[in-house]
Amino acid sequence: MAVGWAGDGAVQEQISASIEDAAKRAREKLPSGESLSNCEECGEEIPLRRREALPGVRLCVSCQTELEREEQREFSLYNRRGSKDSQLK
Ligand SMILES: [Zn+2]
């Protein structure tokens, strides 16, 4: 495992915070229970293979992609706020 970049304490702390936040967000949106046979969003049938690969899946591929694009946008907004904060310190 490469640990070369872990030398700088400040950077490490910042990375840990981002990972922690991402993990928290992932846990919050982690689907629970049974997979849906049809997409929660659009009602499209979710292929069995997708349901088996992602236990508790609730969205079809296109709705999931849409959702992830949204989250990606929120995440970059968050990062921008984050770096602004650390500049103030
Ligand atoms: Zn859908």
PDB file of the backbone (N, CA, C, O) and the ligand in Angstrom, with CONECT records:
HET     ZN  A 101       1
ATOM      1  N   MET A   1       0.840  -1.212   0.000  1.00  0.00           N
ATOM      2  CA  MET A   1       0.000   0.000   0.000  1.00  0.00           C
ATOM      3  C   MET A   1       0.869   1.253   0.000  1.00  0.00           C
ATOM      4  O   MET A   1       1.846   1.327   0.744  1.00  0.00           O
ATOM      5  N   ALA A   2       0.535   2.204  -0.798  1.00  0.00           N
ATOM      6  CA  ALA A   2       1.326   3.422  -0.882  1.00  0.00           C
ATOM      7  C   ALA A   2       0.931   4.388   0.228  1.00  0.00           C
ATOM      8  O   ALA A   2      -0.232   4.775   0.349  1.00  0.00           O
ATOM      9  N   VAL A   3       1.911   4.767   1.032  1.00  0.00           N
ATOM     10  CA  VAL A   3       1.619   5.683   2.126  1.00  0.00           C
ATOM     11  C   VAL A   3       2.464   6.944   2.006  1.00  0.00           C
ATOM     12  O   VAL A   3       2.507   7.758   2.928  1.00  0.00           O
ATOM     13  N   GLY A   4       3.132   7.103   0.872  1.00  0.00           N
ATOM     14  CA  GLY A   4       4.043   8.225   0.684  1.00  0.00           C
ATOM     15  C   GLY A   4       3.387   9.573   0.887  1.00  0.00           C
ATOM     16  O   GLY A   4       4.006  10.492   1.424  1.00  0.00           O
ATOM     17  N   TRP A   5       2.125   9.703   0.458  1.00  0.00           N
ATOM     18  CA  TRP A   5       1.445  10.991   0.538  1.00  0.00           C
ATOM     19  C   TRP A   5       0.933  11.302   1.945  1.00  0.00           C
ATOM     20  O   TRP A   5       0.481  12.415   2.210  1.00  0.00           O
ATOM     21  N   ALA A   6       1.004  10.314   2.849  1.00  0.00           N
ATOM     22  CA  ALA A   6       0.397  10.484   4.164  1.00  0.00           C
ATOM     23  C   ALA A   6       1.282  11.285   5.107  1.00  0.00           C
ATOM     24  O   ALA A   6       0.914  11.510   6.260  1.00  0.00           O
ATOM     25  N   GLY A   7       2.438  11.715   4.635  1.00  0.00           N
ATOM     26  CA  GLY A   7       3.376  12.400   5.506  1.00  0.00           C
ATOM     27  C   GLY A   7       2.886  13.744   6.005  1.00  0.00           C
ATOM     28  O   GLY A   7       3.136  14.101   7.156  1.00  0.00           O
ATOM     29  N   ASP A   8       2.193  14.494   5.165  1.00  0.00           N
ATOM     30  CA  ASP A   8       1.741  15.820   5.542  1.00  0.00           C
ATOM     31  C   ASP A   8       0.471  15.736   6.389  1.00  0.00           C
ATOM     32  O   ASP A   8      -0.578  15.311   5.906  1.00  0.00           O
ATOM     33  N   GLY A   9       0.572  16.137   7.632  1.00  0.00           N
ATOM     34  CA  GLY A   9      -0.537  16.002   8.571  1.00  0.00           C
ATOM     35  C   GLY A   9      -1.782  16.756   8.146  1.00  0.00           C
ATOM     36  O   GLY A   9      -2.891  16.229   8.237  1.00  0.00           O
ATOM     37  N   ALA A  10      -1.608  17.982   7.685  1.00  0.00           N
ATOM     38  CA  ALA A  10      -2.752  18.803   7.310  1.00  0.00           C
ATOM     39  C   ALA A  10      -3.507  18.189   6.139  1.00  0.00           C
ATOM     40  O   ALA A  10      -4.736  18.118   6.143  1.00  0.00           O
ATOM     41  N   VAL A  11      -2.758  17.749   5.143  1.00  0.00           N
ATOM     42  CA  VAL A  11      -3.379  17.140   3.973  1.00  0.00           C
ATOM     43  C   VAL A  11      -4.107  15.871   4.376  1.00  0.00           C
ATOM     44  O   VAL A  11      -5.230  15.614   3.941  1.00  0.00           O
ATOM     45  N   GLN A  12      -3.448  15.079   5.215  1.00  0.00           N
ATOM     46  CA  GLN A  12      -4.045  13.827   5.673  1.00  0.00           C
ATOM     47  C   GLN A  12      -5.370  14.096   6.384  1.00  0.00           C
ATOM     48  O   GLN A  12      -6.359  13.394   6.173  1.00  0.00           O
ATOM     49  N   GLU A  13      -5.368  15.113   7.220  1.00  0.00           N
ATOM     50  CA  GLU A  13      -6.569  15.455   7.981  1.00  0.00           C
ATOM     51  C   GLU A  13      -7.707  15.843   7.042  1.00  0.00           C
ATOM     52  O   GLU A  13      -8.858  15.453   7.236  1.00  0.00           O
ATOM     53  N   GLN A  14      -7.359  16.613   6.034  1.00  0.00           N
ATOM     54  CA  GLN A  14      -8.353  17.065   5.070  1.00  0.00           C
ATOM     55  C   GLN A  14      -8.922  15.885   4.286  1.00  0.00           C
ATOM     56  O   GLN A  14     -10.128  15.794   4.053  1.00  0.00           O
ATOM     57  N   ILE A  15      -8.028  14.989   3.888  1.00  0.00           N
ATOM     58  CA  ILE A  15      -8.462  13.817   3.138  1.00  0.00           C
ATOM     59  C   ILE A  15      -9.360  12.946   4.008  1.00  0.00           C
ATOM     60  O   ILE A  15     -10.399  12.466   3.554  1.00  0.00           O
ATOM     61  N   SER A  16      -8.959  12.746   5.252  1.00  0.00           N
ATOM     62  CA  SER A  16      -9.756  11.926   6.160  1.00  0.00           C
ATOM     63  C   SER A  16     -11.156  12.499   6.311  1.00  0.00           C
ATOM     64  O   SER A  16     -12.140  11.759   6.306  1.00  0.00           O
ATOM     65  N   ALA A  17     -11.242  13.813   6.445  1.00  0.00           N
ATOM     66  CA  ALA A  17     -12.540  14.458   6.612  1.00  0.00           C
ATOM     67  C   ALA A  17     -13.415  14.205   5.388  1.00  0.00           C
ATOM     68  O   ALA A  17     -14.605  13.922   5.522  1.00  0.00           O
ATOM     69  N   SER A  18     -12.829  14.308   4.198  1.00  0.00           N
ATOM     70  CA  SER A  18     -13.599  14.081   2.984  1.00  0.00           C
ATOM     71  C   SER A  18     -14.064  12.638   2.893  1.00  0.00           C
ATOM     72  O   SER A  18     -15.205  12.363   2.523  1.00  0.00           O
ATOM     73  N   ILE A  19     -13.175  11.727   3.234  1.00  0.00           N
ATOM     74  CA  ILE A  19     -13.522  10.308   3.177  1.00  0.00           C
ATOM     75  C   ILE A  19     -14.613  10.003   4.192  1.00  0.00           C
ATOM     76  O   ILE A  19     -15.557   9.269   3.900  1.00  0.00           O
ATOM     77  N   GLU A  20     -14.480  10.561   5.367  1.00  0.00           N
ATOM     78  CA  GLU A  20     -15.465  10.341   6.413  1.00  0.00           C
ATOM     79  C   GLU A  20     -16.833  10.832   5.967  1.00  0.00           C
ATOM     80  O   GLU A  20     -17.849  10.161   6.150  1.00  0.00           O
ATOM     81  N   ASP A  21     -16.832  12.013   5.380  1.00  0.00           N
ATOM     82  CA  ASP A  21     -18.077  12.590   4.918  1.00  0.00           C
ATOM     83  C   ASP A  21     -18.688  11.740   3.811  1.00  0.00           C
ATOM     84  O   ASP A  21     -19.891  11.479   3.801  1.00  0.00           O
ATOM     85  N   ALA A  22     -17.848  11.319   2.892  1.00  0.00           N
ATOM     86  CA  ALA A  22     -18.332  10.494   1.781  1.00  0.00           C
ATOM     87  C   ALA A  22     -18.890   9.180   2.304  1.00  0.00           C
ATOM     88  O   ALA A  22     -19.918   8.694   1.831  1.00  0.00           O
ATOM     89  N   ALA A  23     -18.199   8.610   3.290  1.00  0.00           N
ATOM     90  CA  ALA A  23     -18.646   7.343   3.861  1.00  0.00           C
ATOM     91  C   ALA A  23     -19.980   7.526   4.562  1.00  0.00           C
ATOM     92  O   ALA A  23     -20.860   6.668   4.479  1.00  0.00           O
ATOM     93  N   LYS A  24     -20.124   8.636   5.245  1.00  0.00           N
ATOM     94  CA  LYS A  24     -21.364   8.928   5.947  1.00  0.00           C
ATOM     95  C   LYS A  24     -22.504   9.076   4.949  1.00  0.00           C
ATOM     96  O   LYS A  24     -23.594   8.537   5.140  1.00  0.00           O
ATOM     97  N   ARG A  25     -22.230   9.812   3.892  1.00  0.00           N
ATOM     98  CA  ARG A  25     -23.249   9.999   2.859  1.00  0.00           C
ATOM     99  C   ARG A  25     -23.605   8.668   2.226  1.00  0.00           C
ATOM    100  O   ARG A  25     -24.770   8.395   1.936  1.00  0.00           O
ATOM    101  N   ALA A  26     -22.591   7.846   2.016  1.00  0.00           N
ATOM    102  CA  ALA A  26     -22.830   6.548   1.389  1.00  0.00           C
ATOM    103  C   ALA A  26     -23.713   5.689   2.284  1.00  0.00           C
ATOM    104  O   ALA A  26     -24.621   5.002   1.816  1.00  0.00           O
ATOM    105  N   ARG A  27     -23.427   5.742   3.585  1.00  0.00           N
ATOM    106  CA  ARG A  27     -24.223   4.957   4.530  1.00  0.00           C
ATOM    107  C   ARG A  27     -25.656   5.440   4.538  1.00  0.00           C
ATOM    108  O   ARG A  27     -26.591   4.641   4.581  1.00  0.00           O
ATOM    109  N   GLU A  28     -25.826   6.749   4.497  1.00  0.00           N
ATOM    110  CA  GLU A  28     -27.168   7.314   4.559  1.00  0.00           C
ATOM    111  C   GLU A  28     -28.004   6.907   3.358  1.00  0.00           C
ATOM    112  O   GLU A  28     -29.209   6.682   3.476  1.00  0.00           O
ATOM    113  N   LYS A  29     -27.360   6.815   2.203  1.00  0.00           N
ATOM    114  CA  LYS A  29     -28.143   6.487   1.017  1.00  0.00           C
ATOM    115  C   LYS A  29     -28.076   4.998   0.686  1.00  0.00           C
ATOM    116  O   LYS A  29     -28.632   4.547  -0.316  1.00  0.00           O
ATOM    117  N   LEU A  30     -27.395   4.250   1.532  1.00  0.00           N
ATOM    118  CA  LEU A  30     -27.312   2.823   1.304  1.00  0.00           C
ATOM    119  C   LEU A  30     -28.703   2.214   1.364  1.00  0.00           C
ATOM    120  O   LEU A  30     -29.402   2.341   2.370  1.00  0.00           O
ATOM    121  N   PRO A  31     -29.095   1.567   0.306  1.00  0.00           N
ATOM    122  CA  PRO A  31     -30.431   0.987   0.322  1.00  0.00           C
ATOM    123  C   PRO A  31     -30.517  -0.162   1.311  1.00  0.00           C
ATOM    124  O   PRO A  31     -29.550  -0.898   1.513  1.00  0.00           O
ATOM    125  N   SER A  32     -31.652  -0.304   1.910  1.00  0.00           N
ATOM    126  CA  SER A  32     -31.817  -1.407   2.843  1.00  0.00           C
ATOM    127  C   SER A  32     -33.033  -2.226   2.429  1.00  0.00           C
ATOM    128  O   SER A  32     -33.904  -1.753   1.700  1.00  0.00           O
ATOM    129  N   GLY A  33     -33.071  -3.440   2.902  1.00  0.00           N
ATOM    130  CA  GLY A  33     -34.201  -4.304   2.594  1.00  0.00           C
ATOM    131  C   GLY A  33     -34.082  -4.930   1.215  1.00  0.00           C
ATOM    132  O   GLY A  33     -32.993  -5.045   0.652  1.00  0.00           O
ATOM    133  N   GLU A  34     -35.215  -5.324   0.694  1.00  0.00           N
ATOM    134  CA  GLU A  34     -35.231  -6.054  -0.569  1.00  0.00           C
ATOM    135  C   GLU A  34     -35.049  -5.109  -1.747  1.00  0.00           C
ATOM    136  O   GLU A  34     -35.429  -3.939  -1.693  1.00  0.00           O
ATOM    137  N   SER A  35     -34.464  -5.637  -2.801  1.00  0.00           N
ATOM    138  CA  SER A  35     -34.381  -4.885  -4.041  1.00  0.00           C
ATOM    139  C   SER A  35     -35.792  -4.745  -4.612  1.00  0.00           C
ATOM    140  O   SER A  35     -36.631  -5.633  -4.467  1.00  0.00           O
ATOM    141  N   LEU A  36     -36.023  -3.628  -5.251  1.00  0.00           N
ATOM    142  CA  LEU A  36     -37.306  -3.450  -5.926  1.00  0.00           C
ATOM    143  C   LEU A  36     -37.238  -4.078  -7.315  1.00  0.00           C
ATOM    144  O   LEU A  36     -36.196  -4.041  -7.969  1.00  0.00           O
ATOM    145  N   SER A  37     -38.324  -4.639  -7.748  1.00  0.00           N
ATOM    146  CA  SER A  37     -38.330  -5.231  -9.084  1.00  0.00           C
ATOM    147  C   SER A  37     -38.549  -4.160 -10.139  1.00  0.00           C
ATOM    148  O   SER A  37     -38.227  -4.339 -11.313  1.00  0.00           O
ATOM    149  N   ASN A  38     -39.113  -3.025  -9.684  1.00  0.00           N
ATOM    150  CA  ASN A  38     -39.289  -1.904 -10.598  1.00  0.00           C
ATOM    151  C   ASN A  38     -38.720  -0.639  -9.978  1.00  0.00           C
ATOM    152  O   ASN A  38     -38.748  -0.456  -8.761  1.00  0.00           O
ATOM    153  N   CYS A  39     -38.206   0.222 -10.832  1.00  0.00           N
ATOM    154  CA  CYS A  39     -37.561   1.456 -10.382  1.00  0.00           C
ATOM    155  C   CYS A  39     -38.524   2.310  -9.561  1.00  0.00           C
ATOM    156  O   CYS A  39     -39.678   2.517  -9.936  1.00  0.00           O
ATOM    157  N   GLU A  40     -38.019   2.793  -8.441  1.00  0.00           N
ATOM    158  CA  GLU A  40     -38.801   3.636  -7.554  1.00  0.00           C
ATOM    159  C   GLU A  40     -39.151   4.949  -8.244  1.00  0.00           C
ATOM    160  O   GLU A  40     -40.201   5.536  -7.984  1.00  0.00           O
ATOM    161  N   GLU A  41     -38.265   5.401  -9.121  1.00  0.00           N
ATOM    162  CA  GLU A  41     -38.386   6.711  -9.754  1.00  0.00           C
ATOM    163  C   GLU A  41     -39.325   6.670 -10.955  1.00  0.00           C
ATOM    164  O   GLU A  41     -40.271   7.454 -11.035  1.00  0.00           O
ATOM    165  N   CYS A  42     -39.068   5.767 -11.879  1.00  0.00           N
ATOM    166  CA  CYS A  42     -39.784   5.795 -13.161  1.00  0.00           C
ATOM    167  C   CYS A  42     -40.600   4.531 -13.415  1.00  0.00           C
ATOM    168  O   CYS A  42     -41.340   4.460 -14.396  1.00  0.00           O
ATOM    169  N   GLY A  43     -40.472   3.528 -12.539  1.00  0.00           N
ATOM    170  CA  GLY A  43     -41.282   2.331 -12.698  1.00  0.00           C
ATOM    171  C   GLY A  43     -40.736   1.332 -13.711  1.00  0.00           C
ATOM    172  O   GLY A  43     -41.342   0.291 -13.966  1.00  0.00           O
ATOM    173  N   GLU A  44     -39.590   1.664 -14.281  1.00  0.00           N
ATOM    174  CA  GLU A  44     -38.935   0.765 -15.224  1.00  0.00           C
ATOM    175  C   GLU A  44     -38.497  -0.512 -14.504  1.00  0.00           C
ATOM    176  O   GLU A  44     -38.066  -0.462 -13.352  1.00  0.00           O
ATOM    177  N   GLU A  45     -38.608  -1.633 -15.173  1.00  0.00           N
ATOM    178  CA  GLU A  45     -38.191  -2.880 -14.546  1.00  0.00           C
ATOM    179  C   GLU A  45     -36.679  -2.896 -14.342  1.00  0.00           C
ATOM    180  O   GLU A  45     -35.917  -2.540 -15.241  1.00  0.00           O
ATOM    181  N   ILE A  46     -36.255  -3.314 -13.148  1.00  0.00           N
ATOM    182  CA  ILE A  46     -34.828  -3.419 -12.846  1.00  0.00           C
ATOM    183  C   ILE A  46     -34.380  -4.842 -13.163  1.00  0.00           C
ATOM    184  O   ILE A  46     -34.931  -5.801 -12.622  1.00  0.00           O
ATOM    185  N   PRO A  47     -33.383  -4.984 -14.039  1.00  0.00           N
ATOM    186  CA  PRO A  47     -32.935  -6.323 -14.430  1.00  0.00           C
ATOM    187  C   PRO A  47     -32.489  -7.142 -13.220  1.00  0.00           C
ATOM    188  O   PRO A  47     -31.886  -6.613 -12.286  1.00  0.00           O
ATOM    189  N   LEU A  48     -32.791  -8.420 -13.251  1.00  0.00           N
ATOM    190  CA  LEU A  48     -32.456  -9.313 -12.141  1.00  0.00           C
ATOM    191  C   LEU A  48     -30.967  -9.255 -11.816  1.00  0.00           C
ATOM    192  O   LEU A  48     -30.572  -9.281 -10.651  1.00  0.00           O
ATOM    193  N   ARG A  49     -30.146  -9.176 -12.868  1.00  0.00           N
ATOM    194  CA  ARG A  49     -28.698  -9.164 -12.638  1.00  0.00           C
ATOM    195  C   ARG A  49     -28.280  -7.938 -11.828  1.00  0.00           C
ATOM    196  O   ARG A  49     -27.394  -8.021 -10.977  1.00  0.00           O
ATOM    197  N   ARG A  50     -28.919  -6.808 -12.097  1.00  0.00           N
ATOM    198  CA  ARG A  50     -28.630  -5.583 -11.347  1.00  0.00           C
ATOM    199  C   ARG A  50     -29.093  -5.738  -9.898  1.00  0.00           C
ATOM    200  O   ARG A  50     -28.415  -5.298  -8.970  1.00  0.00           O
ATOM    201  N   ARG A  51     -30.243  -6.362  -9.720  1.00  0.00           N
ATOM    202  CA  ARG A  51     -30.761  -6.555  -8.359  1.00  0.00           C
ATOM    203  C   ARG A  51     -29.849  -7.476  -7.558  1.00  0.00           C
ATOM    204  O   ARG A  51     -29.644  -7.279  -6.360  1.00  0.00           O
ATOM    205  N   GLU A  52     -29.312  -8.471  -8.227  1.00  0.00           N
ATOM    206  CA  GLU A  52     -28.415  -9.407  -7.532  1.00  0.00           C
ATOM    207  C   GLU A  52     -27.088  -8.747  -7.194  1.00  0.00           C
ATOM    208  O   GLU A  52     -26.494  -9.012  -6.148  1.00  0.00           O
ATOM    209  N   ALA A  53     -26.628  -7.874  -8.104  1.00  0.00           N
ATOM    210  CA  ALA A  53     -25.342  -7.209  -7.901  1.00  0.00           C
ATOM    211  C   ALA A  53     -25.438  -6.138  -6.817  1.00  0.00           C
ATOM    212  O   ALA A  53     -24.469  -5.883  -6.102  1.00  0.00           O
ATOM    213  N   LEU A  54     -26.609  -5.512  -6.698  1.00  0.00           N
ATOM    214  CA  LEU A  54     -26.789  -4.415  -5.755  1.00  0.00           C
ATOM    215  C   LEU A  54     -27.979  -4.712  -4.848  1.00  0.00           C
ATOM    216  O   LEU A  54     -29.099  -4.276  -5.115  1.00  0.00           O
ATOM    217  N   PRO A  55     -27.727  -5.454  -3.780  1.00  0.00           N
ATOM    218  CA  PRO A  55     -28.833  -5.797  -2.882  1.00  0.00           C
ATOM    219  C   PRO A  55     -29.501  -4.525  -2.344  1.00  0.00           C
ATOM    220  O   PRO A  55     -28.823  -3.595  -1.907  1.00  0.00           O
ATOM    221  N   GLY A  56     -30.813  -4.499  -2.383  1.00  0.00           N
ATOM    222  CA  GLY A  56     -31.538  -3.325  -1.893  1.00  0.00           C
ATOM    223  C   GLY A  56     -31.657  -2.218  -2.926  1.00  0.00           C
ATOM    224  O   GLY A  56     -32.087  -1.108  -2.610  1.00  0.00           O
ATOM    225  N   VAL A  57     -31.274  -2.522  -4.170  1.00  0.00           N
ATOM    226  CA  VAL A  57     -31.333  -1.496  -5.215  1.00  0.00           C
ATOM    227  C   VAL A  57     -32.778  -1.056  -5.440  1.00  0.00           C
ATOM    228  O   VAL A  57     -33.704  -1.867  -5.433  1.00  0.00           O
ATOM    229  N   ARG A  58     -32.944   0.257  -5.641  1.00  0.00           N
ATOM    230  CA  ARG A  58     -34.298   0.797  -5.782  1.00  0.00           C
ATOM    231  C   ARG A  58     -34.485   1.565  -7.079  1.00  0.00           C
ATOM    232  O   ARG A  58     -35.603   1.936  -7.434  1.00  0.00           O
ATOM    233  N   LEU A  59     -33.390   1.800  -7.782  1.00  0.00           N
ATOM    234  CA  LEU A  59     -33.480   2.611  -8.996  1.00  0.00           C
ATOM    235  C   LEU A  59     -32.940   1.865 -10.203  1.00  0.00           C
ATOM    236  O   LEU A  59     -32.036   1.040 -10.075  1.00  0.00           O
ATOM    237  N   CYS A  60     -33.491   2.153 -11.370  1.00  0.00           N
ATOM    238  CA  CYS A  60     -32.954   1.602 -12.608  1.00  0.00           C
ATOM    239  C   CYS A  60     -31.649   2.324 -12.951  1.00  0.00           C
ATOM    240  O   CYS A  60     -31.303   3.322 -12.319  1.00  0.00           O
ATOM    241  N   VAL A  61     -30.943   1.828 -13.934  1.00  0.00           N
ATOM    242  CA  VAL A  61     -29.630   2.367 -14.264  1.00  0.00           C
ATOM    243  C   VAL A  61     -29.712   3.856 -14.613  1.00  0.00           C
ATOM    244  O   VAL A  61     -28.889   4.645 -14.150  1.00  0.00           O
ATOM    245  N   SER A  62     -30.693   4.242 -15.421  1.00  0.00           N
ATOM    246  CA  SER A  62     -30.729   5.639 -15.861  1.00  0.00           C
ATOM    247  C   SER A  62     -31.072   6.582 -14.711  1.00  0.00           C
ATOM    248  O   SER A  62     -30.521   7.680 -14.627  1.00  0.00           O
ATOM    249  N   CYS A  63     -31.971   6.168 -13.830  1.00  0.00           N
ATOM    250  CA  CYS A  63     -32.303   7.023 -12.676  1.00  0.00           C
ATOM    251  C   CYS A  63     -31.126   7.095 -11.715  1.00  0.00           C
ATOM    252  O   CYS A  63     -30.855   8.148 -11.139  1.00  0.00           O
ATOM    253  N   GLN A  64     -30.431   5.985 -11.541  1.00  0.00           N
ATOM    254  CA  GLN A  64     -29.259   5.956 -10.676  1.00  0.00           C
ATOM    255  C   GLN A  64     -28.177   6.889 -11.221  1.00  0.00           C
ATOM    256  O   GLN A  64     -27.545   7.635 -10.473  1.00  0.00           O
ATOM    257  N   THR A  65     -27.980   6.832 -12.529  1.00  0.00           N
ATOM    258  CA  THR A  65     -26.984   7.685 -13.171  1.00  0.00           C
ATOM    259  C   THR A  65     -27.332   9.151 -12.973  1.00  0.00           C
ATOM    260  O   THR A  65     -26.473   9.985 -12.684  1.00  0.00           O
ATOM    261  N   GLU A  66     -28.603   9.436 -13.135  1.00  0.00           N
ATOM    262  CA  GLU A  66     -29.101  10.800 -12.945  1.00  0.00           C
ATOM    263  C   GLU A  66     -28.821  11.270 -11.517  1.00  0.00           C
ATOM    264  O   GLU A  66     -28.333  12.379 -11.297  1.00  0.00           O
ATOM    265  N   LEU A  67     -29.137  10.411 -10.563  1.00  0.00           N
ATOM    266  CA  LEU A  67     -28.943  10.708  -9.150  1.00  0.00           C
ATOM    267  C   LEU A  67     -27.473  10.958  -8.843  1.00  0.00           C
ATOM    268  O   LEU A  67     -27.118  11.897  -8.131  1.00  0.00           O
ATOM    269  N   GLU A  68     -26.619  10.088  -9.402  1.00  0.00           N
ATOM    270  CA  GLU A  68     -25.195  10.215  -9.125  1.00  0.00           C
ATOM    271  C   GLU A  68     -24.627  11.491  -9.724  1.00  0.00           C
ATOM    272  O   GLU A  68     -23.711  12.097  -9.170  1.00  0.00           O
ATOM    273  N   ARG A  69     -25.184  11.892 -10.867  1.00  0.00           N
ATOM    274  CA  ARG A  69     -24.731  13.133 -11.491  1.00  0.00           C
ATOM    275  C   ARG A  69     -25.080  14.306 -10.563  1.00  0.00           C
ATOM    276  O   ARG A  69     -24.273  15.215 -10.364  1.00  0.00           O
ATOM    277  N   GLU A  70     -26.276  14.270 -10.010  1.00  0.00           N
ATOM    278  CA  GLU A  70     -26.710  15.284  -9.043  1.00  0.00           C
ATOM    279  C   GLU A  70     -25.766  15.335  -7.847  1.00  0.00           C
ATOM    280  O   GLU A  70     -25.323  16.404  -7.426  1.00  0.00           O
ATOM    281  N   GLU A  71     -25.469  14.148  -7.311  1.00  0.00           N
ATOM    282  CA  GLU A  71     -24.624  14.089  -6.121  1.00  0.00           C
ATOM    283  C   GLU A  71     -23.215  14.563  -6.418  1.00  0.00           C
ATOM    284  O   GLU A  71     -22.568  15.202  -5.589  1.00  0.00           O
ATOM    285  N   GLN A  72     -22.753  14.239  -7.616  1.00  0.00           N
ATOM    286  CA  GLN A  72     -21.420  14.672  -8.033  1.00  0.00           C
ATOM    287  C   GLN A  72     -21.350  16.193  -8.021  1.00  0.00           C
ATOM    288  O   GLN A  72     -20.349  16.777  -7.606  1.00  0.00           O
ATOM    289  N   ARG A  73     -22.414  16.822  -8.478  1.00  0.00           N
ATOM    290  CA  ARG A  73     -22.481  18.266  -8.513  1.00  0.00           C
ATOM    291  C   ARG A  73     -22.479  18.822  -7.094  1.00  0.00           C
ATOM    292  O   ARG A  73     -21.753  19.770  -6.798  1.00  0.00           O
ATOM    293  N   GLU A  74     -23.279  18.244  -6.229  1.00  0.00           N
ATOM    294  CA  GLU A  74     -23.308  18.675  -4.837  1.00  0.00           C
ATOM    295  C   GLU A  74     -21.954  18.497  -4.180  1.00  0.00           C
ATOM    296  O   GLU A  74     -21.516  19.325  -3.382  1.00  0.00           O
ATOM    297  N   PHE A  75     -21.300  17.402  -4.533  1.00  0.00           N
ATOM    298  CA  PHE A  75     -20.012  17.089  -3.925  1.00  0.00           C
ATOM    299  C   PHE A  75     -18.969  18.125  -4.313  1.00  0.00           C
ATOM    300  O   PHE A  75     -18.161  18.523  -3.474  1.00  0.00           O
ATOM    301  N   SER A  76     -18.965  18.571  -5.559  1.00  0.00           N
ATOM    302  CA  SER A  76     -17.972  19.567  -5.967  1.00  0.00           C
ATOM    303  C   SER A  76     -18.293  20.917  -5.343  1.00  0.00           C
ATOM    304  O   SER A  76     -17.388  21.692  -5.037  1.00  0.00           O
ATOM    305  N   LEU A  77     -19.571  21.201  -5.154  1.00  0.00           N
ATOM    306  CA  LEU A  77     -19.940  22.423  -4.442  1.00  0.00           C
ATOM    307  C   LEU A  77     -19.431  22.368  -3.011  1.00  0.00           C
ATOM    308  O   LEU A  77     -18.907  23.348  -2.482  1.00  0.00           O
ATOM    309  N   TYR A  78     -19.594  21.204  -2.397  1.00  0.00           N
ATOM    310  CA  TYR A  78     -19.143  21.011  -1.024  1.00  0.00           C
ATOM    311  C   TYR A  78     -17.637  21.198  -0.926  1.00  0.00           C
ATOM    312  O   TYR A  78     -17.134  21.845  -0.008  1.00  0.00           O
ATOM    313  N   ASN A  79     -16.928  20.620  -1.888  1.00  0.00           N
ATOM    314  CA  ASN A  79     -15.471  20.716  -1.885  1.00  0.00           C
ATOM    315  C   ASN A  79     -15.011  22.158  -2.008  1.00  0.00           C
ATOM    316  O   ASN A  79     -14.033  22.567  -1.382  1.00  0.00           O
ATOM    317  N   ARG A  80     -15.728  22.924  -2.822  1.00  0.00           N
ATOM    318  CA  ARG A  80     -15.361  24.312  -3.006  1.00  0.00           C
ATOM    319  C   ARG A  80     -15.525  25.062  -1.685  1.00  0.00           C
ATOM    320  O   ARG A  80     -14.661  25.847  -1.292  1.00  0.00           O
ATOM    321  N   ARG A  81     -16.646  24.809  -1.008  1.00  0.00           N
ATOM    322  CA  ARG A  81     -16.863  25.400   0.307  1.00  0.00           C
ATOM    323  C   ARG A  81     -15.766  24.973   1.274  1.00  0.00           C
ATOM    324  O   ARG A  81     -15.257  25.779   2.053  1.00  0.00           O
ATOM    325  N   GLY A  82     -15.409  23.690   1.210  1.00  0.00           N
ATOM    326  CA  GLY A  82     -14.413  23.129   2.112  1.00  0.00           C
ATOM    327  C   GLY A  82     -13.070  23.821   1.978  1.00  0.00           C
ATOM    328  O   GLY A  82     -12.445  24.165   2.981  1.00  0.00           O
ATOM    329  N   SER A  83     -12.616  24.031   0.731  1.00  0.00           N
ATOM    330  CA  SER A  83     -11.292  24.624   0.557  1.00  0.00           C
ATOM    331  C   SER A  83     -11.310  26.099   0.943  1.00  0.00           C
ATOM    332  O   SER A  83     -10.295  26.642   1.380  1.00  0.00           O
ATOM    333  N   LYS A  84     -12.459  26.747   0.782  1.00  0.00           N
ATOM    334  CA  LYS A  84     -12.583  28.137   1.198  1.00  0.00           C
ATOM    335  C   LYS A  84     -12.422  28.223   2.714  1.00  0.00           C
ATOM    336  O   LYS A  84     -11.745  29.114   3.226  1.00  0.00           O
ATOM    337  N   ASP A  85     -13.043  27.299   3.414  1.00  0.00           N
ATOM    338  CA  ASP A  85     -12.946  27.277   4.876  1.00  0.00           C
ATOM    339  C   ASP A  85     -11.506  27.089   5.344  1.00  0.00           C
ATOM    340  O   ASP A  85     -11.055  27.749   6.279  1.00  0.00           O
ATOM    341  N   SER A  86     -10.791  26.179   4.680  1.00  0.00           N
ATOM    342  CA  SER A  86      -9.446  25.891   5.164  1.00  0.00           C
ATOM    343  C   SER A  86      -8.493  27.057   4.866  1.00  0.00           C
ATOM    344  O   SER A  86      -7.468  27.213   5.529  1.00  0.00           O
ATOM    345  N   GLN A  87      -8.842  27.870   3.864  1.00  0.00           N
ATOM    346  CA  GLN A  87      -8.027  29.048   3.597  1.00  0.00           C
ATOM    347  C   GLN A  87      -8.169  30.082   4.724  1.00  0.00           C
ATOM    348  O   GLN A  87      -7.250  30.853   5.002  1.00  0.00           O
ATOM    349  N   LEU A  88      -9.317  30.074   5.349  1.00  0.00           N
ATOM    350  CA  LEU A  88      -9.574  31.047   6.432  1.00  0.00           C
ATOM    351  C   LEU A  88      -8.814  30.703   7.703  1.00  0.00           C
ATOM    352  O   LEU A  88      -8.556  31.571   8.537  1.00  0.00           O
ATOM    353  N   LYS A  89      -8.456  29.430   7.847  1.00  0.00           N
ATOM    354  CA  LYS A  89      -7.787  29.005   9.065  1.00  0.00           C
ATOM    355  C   LYS A  89      -6.360  29.532   9.173  1.00  0.00           C
ATOM    356  O   LYS A  89      -5.671  29.252  10.154  1.00  0.00           O
TER     357      LYS A  89
HETATM  358 ZN    ZN A 101     -35.829   4.607 -13.267  1.00  0.00          ZN2+
END
